[in-house]
Amino acid sequence: MNPEPLATSETTVAPEFPVVELRGRSFEDHQEFVPVLLETMASCGCWLLKRRELPPNVSELKFELLLRSVFELYSGLLSCGIELSRDSHIRMKSLCTVRDHNPHRARRRRVLTIRLELIFVEEPDCPSDMAQIAMGRA
């Protein structure tokens, strides 16, 4: 057993917040929707760190954001038409609460790392008999 403590690097700092994982889906066209989403994120003050396109219909975006801008991001994601999962809504609500009730205004300058997995769902074609059922004709 070595009585000396392990050497710790002073440059290694544990993040205050872990990566926030968000999942959502959209019925919009992938090629048209992503530029609109990136513009919305930029207007909220997001810094895009990584963007991956996973086949066949999934995009993954990893970005940073100041805690004080979390309201703008949340409303921007919803206004773009992203349907967030229940867990993602809870995470965003918690971040908004932390931001709103933080007694130290300087801590609102914290940087959050967010990973958004976005699934693009194609709307199914409605069979004619299903349309008739919906209209009450069957």
N, C-alpha and C positions, 0 to 999 in steps of 0.2 A: 504494500500500500504506500502510495506516495503522499507525504504530508503536505506537499506544496499544492496550493489551489491551481486549478487549470487556468491557463492564461486566457483571458477574455479579450476579445477585440472591442475596442471602444467605438469602432465604426459600425458595428452591428447593433442596430436598434430594433427592438420588437415593435411592430406596428400597433398603434393604439386601437385601431379597428381592423378586424379581419376583412377579407374580401367579401363584399356583399353579393350574394348570388341571386340573380333575378331570372325568371323564366316567363316568357310570354308567347303569344301567337298573334298572327295577323292573317286576314283573308285577302289582303292586298297583293298585287303583283310584286314579286321580289325585286325586280330590276327598277321599278318605279318608286318603291317604298323606301329602300335603304338610303338613297340620297336625301329624301325628305327627313328621315330620321336623323341622319348625320347633321343636317342643317339645324334641326331642332336642338340636338345635343350641343352643338357649338354655340347656339344662342343662350343656352343655360350655363355656359362656361366650362363645358366638359373638355378634357384632353384625351383624345383617342390614343390608347397605348397599343392595342392589337385588334386586328379584324381578321376573322377567319370565315370562310364560306365552306360549310360542310355539306356534302351531297346527301340527299338530293335537294332539300329545301330548308336548311338550317343555317343561320348566321350567328356568329358569336362575336360580341363586341366587348372589349375590356377597356375601361376608361377610368379617369380620375375626375373628381369633382369636389369642390369645397362644400363642407357641411351646410354652410349658410345658403347654398343654392339648391338644396334637396327638394324644396317645394316646387321650384321651377322645373326641375327634371321630372318629378312625379306627374305634374300637370301636363308637361310636354309629351311624355310617353303616352298618357291617356288620350290627349287631344290628337295624337298621330293615328290613333286607332288600334293601339296595342292592347290586347286583352291579357292582363297579367294574371298569373296563377294566384291562388288564395295566399300561399306563403309569401309570394312577392309583394302582395298588397300589405300584408302584415309587417314585413321588413321595412317597406317604405313608410308606413304609418309610424313605426317605431323610430325611424330616423327623423321624421318630421317632429315627433314628440321630443326627442333628444335635442334637436335644434331649437325648438320653441321654449323649452323649460331649462335650458342650460344656464346656470347662474353666472358663468364666466363667458362674457361675450367674446373674449379673445379665442376661446376654444371653438368658436364657429368657423375659425380659419383652418380647422383640421381638414386634411385631404382624405377623402374616401376613395377606395378602389372598388369599382363595381364591374361585375361580369354579367352581361345580359345575353341569354340564349334565346334567340327568337326563331320560332318555327312558323314557316309560311304554309298555310293550309289552303288547298284548293277547294273552292266551294263545289260540293257534289252536284252533278246534273240531276235535276228533279225529273223522275220518270213521269210520263203523262198521266198514268193512273194515280200516282201520288198527288199530282196537281189537282186532279178531279176530286180526290178525297178531301183535300184541303179546302176546295171550293164548295164542298157539300153536294156534289153531283153524283157521287158513287152510291 
